[in-house]
Amino acid sequence: MAKKNPWKDALYGTYEGPRGSPEEWRKAFQQTLSPEQAEELMGEKSPWEILEIKPDASKEEIRVAYRRLSMKYHPDHNENKEWAQEKFIRIEAAYVVLMKELV
């Protein structure tokens, strides 16, 4: 059985129906996710490894990598695949950490 992840409810919602726009749930996820919690969700990998970019990547390169990977592993494209959902959450957490470092 997969380990329960408390951020799935914040990210996906627990109700039937539309989840809202990606901007709405990303904003809610980033507001509730502290950098420490994001680092915990990422595991032992660095945010650059998760987003498959170099450590000296620009903000635009980070954004492009985030969008590419989040579309590839999005739960709507990978229904009933727990590994894809976990990867999607790690991608989101890595993006949060890197964006907060750049600000």
C-alpha positions in Angstrom: 0.0 0.0 0.0 1.3 3.4 -0.9 2.2 5.9 1.8 -0.5 8.5 2.4 0.6 11.9 1.2 -1.1 14.9 2.9 -0.3 17.2 0.0 -2.4 15.3 -2.5 -5.6 16.7 -1.0 -4.2 20.2 -1.3 -3.0 19.7 -4.8 -5.8 17.5 -6.3 -8.8 18.1 -4.0 -10.8 15.2 -2.6 -14.1 16.0 -4.3 -15.6 14.9 -7.6 -15.6 17.5 -10.4 -13.4 20.2 -11.8 -10.2 21.0 -9.9 -10.1 24.6 -11.0 -7.5 26.2 -13.2 -3.8 25.1 -12.8 -3.0 28.7 -11.6 -5.5 28.4 -8.8 -4.3 25.1 -7.4 -0.6 26.0 -7.9 -1.2 29.2 -6.0 -2.9 27.3 -3.2 -0.2 24.7 -3.1 2.6 27.2 -3.0 1.0 29.2 -0.2 0.5 26.1 2.0 3.9 24.5 1.2 6.9 25.7 3.2 10.4 25.2 1.8 11.1 22.7 4.5 8.0 20.7 3.6 8.9 20.9 -0.1 12.3 19.6 0.6 10.8 16.7 2.6 8.5 15.8 -0.3 11.4 15.8 -2.8 13.2 13.1 -0.9 17.0 12.9 -1.3 17.2 14.3 -4.8 18.0 17.9 -5.5 15.4 20.1 -7.2 17.7 20.3 -10.2 17.8 16.5 -10.5 14.0 16.3 -10.2 13.4 19.0 -12.9 16.3 17.5 -15.0 18.1 20.9 -15.4 21.6 22.2 -14.6 22.1 24.1 -11.3 22.9 27.3 -13.2 19.6 27.2 -15.1 17.8 30.5 -15.7 14.3 31.3 -14.4 12.9 30.7 -17.9 14.7 27.3 -18.2 13.3 26.3 -14.8 9.8 27.3 -15.9 10.0 25.4 -19.2 11.3 22.2 -17.5 8.6 22.4 -14.9 5.8 22.8 -17.5 7.2 20.0 -19.6 7.5 17.5 -16.7 4.3 18.5 -15.0 2.4 17.9 -18.3 4.1 14.5 -18.8 3.4 13.3 -15.2 0.1 15.1 -14.6 -2.5 12.8 -12.9 -5.1 13.5 -15.7 -2.7 12.0 -18.2 -1.7 9.1 -16.0 -4.9 7.9 -14.3 -4.5 5.1 -11.7 -0.7 5.4 -11.8 0.5 6.1 -8.3 4.1 6.5 -9.4 3.2 9.3 -11.8 1.3 11.2 -9.1 4.2 10.9 -6.7 6.6 12.2 -9.4 4.2 15.0 -10.2 4.2 16.1 -6.5 8.0 16.0 -6.4 8.1 18.1 -9.5 5.8 20.7 -7.9 7.8 20.7 -4.7 11.1 21.2 -6.7 9.6 24.1 -8.6 8.4 25.7 -5.3 11.9 25.4 -3.8 13.7 26.8 -6.8 11.3 29.7 -7.3 11.6 30.7 -3.6 15.4 30.6 -4.0 15.3 33.0 -7.0 13.1 35.6 -5.3 
